[in-house]
Amino acid sequence: MSGGNDDERSSSLGQVLDVVMQLAAGDFSARANVSGRGDEMDALMAGVNMLAEEMASKFEDNARLVRALEENMEAMAVQHRTIMSLSTPSLLVWKGIVVLPLIGMLDATRAQNLSAELLNRVERYATDVVIIDVTGVAEVDTTTANHLLNAFAALQLLGAKCILTGLGPANARKMATLEVDLSSIAIRGTLHDGLKLAFSMTGRHVHERGAREGGKP
C-alpha cells in the first residue's frame, strides 16, 4: 500500500514540476490535475493552479497595458508629426516667392521636415525664390546654421534662389564666429527687406506707399 502511495506522490510531484516548467516557459494555460482526494498533494497541486491563474491574469493585464502604451505611442507619434508639419508652414506670398518663418529651435527632425516642405513647394509651384525668416529663432548655433545651409543647398539644386532674413544683431554676431559658408545665400536684416529683394530677383519693382506719398503736403 505504501508503494502505491509513493507512486502516486511521485506522479503528482512530477505533474507539479511539469506545470511549473510550463509556467516558466510562458505557457500560463498549464494546470495540474487535482485528484479530489483532499490530501497534501491535492493541496500542493491546487496551490500551483492558483499560482498559474494569478500569473495568467497578470500576464493578460500586462498585455493590455502594452497594447494601451503602443496605442498611446502611436497617437503621440501622429500628434508629433502634426505638430512638426504645423511648425514649418511655408507661405506662397506671391507667384514664385515662398516664405518660411521659423519659430523655436531647429533640430535634425524639424530640419528634415523643413527641407521636405520647401522642396515640395519649389517643385509644385515653380518657386523662384525661397525666404527663410529666423526672427523667431532664439539662438542660431552651428547645428542650426548647418541645417539651414543644407536646406538652401537642396533648394538651389532645384534652381531656387535663397534669402535668409531676421538674424538680428546677436545671431548675426554669432553667425560671424561660426565656421559656415554663407557666400551663396543672400542675407537681409528683416523679412520686409527680404521680400523687396525677392521681388527684385523675380523682375518686379516695389513702390512703397510711404515713400511715394512722403512728399505730399
KAHU-V31939 format. One record per run of one state. SS is the DSSP state (H for helix, E for strand, L for the rest). FROM is the first residue (numbers start at 1). LEN is the number of residues. Records with the same first field share a line. If there is no record, write none. Layout:
SS = FROM-LEN ; FROM-LEN
This chain:
L = 1-1 ; 25-15 ; 87-3 ; 95-2 ; 104-4 ; 126-3 ; 137-5 ; 158-3 ; 166-2 ; 178-8 ; 189-2 ; 202-7 ; 214-4
H = 2-23 ; 40-47 ; 108-18 ; 142-16 ; 168-10 ; 191-11 ; 209-5
E = 90-5 ; 97-7 ; 129-8 ; 161-5 ; 186-3
